[in-house]
């Protein structure tokens, strides 16, 4: 379920407020509030008020658990501009534009969320269900199949690698076209919430080992795709992913 809160006619420009919106997009509510509390910017204060209003609505009006919420969307729209002027030399005037903006925060407890048409992303749960064999009805007998022996054919085409093997992308490193049989909980990495985990899955990242092997060029590519601006290095994703992979699979 989505809970929306809007701060209209905030006395801040949309450009300045969007810098703060990018930092909290897709994070759990607790992590987003920590960032807003310790960010010395006016936009962080305004976003904090808007998010606390949404939290109060979710807890009191919709009876949702605050611990399961995350920032689904943080939107900043341009509001009206107040036009003033300042007197200058020789009877001229310099224009002063006092901009405003509309701040909207959408909180949600839906981990998967609705995916627009056209995406070919398959969630790990659906992939696991698809891999299970269908149940047979009681009393039904499977038709017998006749197996004929075939002579070996020379120069037969090689079998395609399994989905678990993945593929190597020049810019993104090891990625998967679909969810492998074994996936890791990427939310255990610092700063990764349900929304960011979904975006990583769409790109093809499902395991700690993939993050642990990122190079500097690949980190820059993911920074641009996720609009992080250095958060991967600041939150130490690589070191945390290496530790989690070693803890799960051993040295």
N, C-alpha and C positions, 0 to 999 in steps of 0.2 A: 504494500500500500504506500502511496506517495503522500507526503505532507508538504504543502507549499506555504512559504511566508515571503511577503514583498515589502520592501522599504521604498516608498515612492518619494520622489523629489529630494533625494539625498544631495547634500551640498558638496558634491565631489564630482570630478570629471569621470566619464566612463572609462577613459584610457587608464587612469590611475587605479580605479577600482578593479579593472580586469586583471591587473598584475596579481592582486590578492586572490581573485577567483580561481586563477590557474593553480595556485598552490594547494587549495583544499579540495579540488575536484576529485571525486572518487575515493576520498579517505573516510575511515570511520569517524563518527562524531567526536569521540574523545580525542583522537589525534588532530582533527581539524580545529577543535577548540584550543588545544595546546599551542598550535601554530598561531592562531589569531590572538591569543593572550600575550605571547611574547614577540609579536611583530610590531615594531614601533612605527606604524603607519595609520593614517586616518581611515583608510579603506578597511583595515583589519578590525578596527573598533566598530565600524558600521556593519560589517559582515557578522561580527560577534553578536550584536544586538538582534539582527535578523535571524540568525541561527538559533539563539535562545528562545525567540518567539515561536519558531517552528517546533522546537523541542517541547515547549510547554503545550502547544496544541496537540502534538503527537501523544504526550503522556496523559493529559487531562481530558481531551475531547475524543481521541480515538483509542485510548487505552493500549498504546503500543509500548513495547519495551525499549528503553533508550539505548541499551547496550547493543541491540541488534541493528541500529540505524546507521546509515552512511550517507555521505553527500552525493546524491545522484547527479544533480546539476547545480551549478552556481552561475547565474546569468546576470549580466549587467547591460541594461539598455539606456540609451541617451534620453535625457529629459529636456525640458525647455531651458533656454539660455537667457539669462538676464543681461541686457546690454547697458553698459554704463560708459562714461568717458572721463578722462582726466585732462585738465587744462594744460596746454603746452605753450611753447614760445610763439609769439607773434599772432596770438588769437586763435591758434589751431587747437585741436583736441586729439588725444590718443584713445583709441577704442579699448574698452575693458569688457571682457566676456566672462561672466560668472556662470559656469556650466553646472548642470545638475544631472542626476542619473537615477534610474530605477533599479534597485537591487533585488534579485529574486533567488531564494535558496529552496531547493527541493530535496527533502530527505525521504529515504525509502528503506524498507526492510526486506525488499525482494532482491535476493542475491543474484538470481539469473537475469531478471528484468526482461522486458519485451524487446525482441530483436527485430529491426526493420527488414522488409522483404529484400532478397538479393544476397543476404549474407549466407555463407555456406559453413558457418561455425557449428560444430556438434559438441554438446556438453559432455563431460566425462561420464555423467550418470546415464545419458542416452546411449553412449557408446558401449557401456558395460551391459545395458539391457539388450542391445542389439547383438552382442556377442554370445548371449546365452541361448542354448538350443530351445526350440519351441516344445511345449509339453504335449505329449501324445495322449490321445483319448484312450480311456480304458477299453480293452477288448479289440482295439483296432490293430491290425497287423500291417507292418510295412511291406510294400511290394518287394519281391525278391529281384535283385538285379543280377544280370548275367555279366560276368567279367571275362573279357577275352584278352588273352595274352598278346601283347604287341611287341614286335621286334624293336630293338633300340634303333633310333634314327640318328644318323650322323649329322653333325652341324645343327642340332636342335637349338631353338632359341632359348636363351637363359631366362630363368624365372625372375620376375621383378622382386626387388627387396621388399620386405614386410614394412607395414606402416610404422613399426617401432624404430626402424633404422633411421627415419627422418631423411632430411636432405640438408646440404650445406649451401647457405645463401651468402653471396659475396659481401653484402652489407650487414646482414643480421646474424650470421653464423648458423649454428644448427637450429633448424625449425622443422615443424611437423605440419603436413597438410591437413591431418585430422588427428583427433585426440588418440594418443597411444593407449595400450592396455593398462599401463601403470603411470599414474600422474601424481605429482606432489602438490601439497597445499601451499601455494605461493604466498598466501596471506601470512605465513609465519615469518616472512622477510620483513624487516622494519620498513614501515611506510607504504606497504602494499595492502590495499583494501579490496573489497569485493569488486568494485568498479574497475580498478586497475588490473586485477587478476583476469577479469573478463577481456579487457583490451589485450593483455599479453597472450591469452589463449587464442584470440582472433588472429594475432600475428603469427602464432605457431609455437609459443613458449609454454611448456607444461611442466618442466622439471628444474630442480635446483641446479643440476649439472650444466644446463644451458646457460643460466645466468652466471655461474661460476667461471665459465670459459669465455666470457665477453672480453674483447679487446677494447682499446681506447676508441678506435674508429667505430666499433659497434655500439659502444656506450653513447657516443655522440649521436648516432643514428636513432637509438631508442629515445634519447632526450628530446629529439625533434619530433618523433612520432607521438610521444606521450605528453609533450609540452611540459617537460619537467625542469629544464634550465639548471642542470647540475644536481638534481636531488638524488640521482643514483649514487654518485660519489659521496654526497653529503650524508646520506643515510647508510652508506657502506653496504650496498646490496651484494657486492661481489664476495666480501669476507663472510657475511652472514650466510649466503647461499653455499659457499664452500663448507662452512661448519655444519650446516644442516644436511648436506649431501654426505659428508663423512660420518655424521651421526647415524644416518639412515642406512647407508650401504657399506660403511667401513672404509678403511684406508684404501 
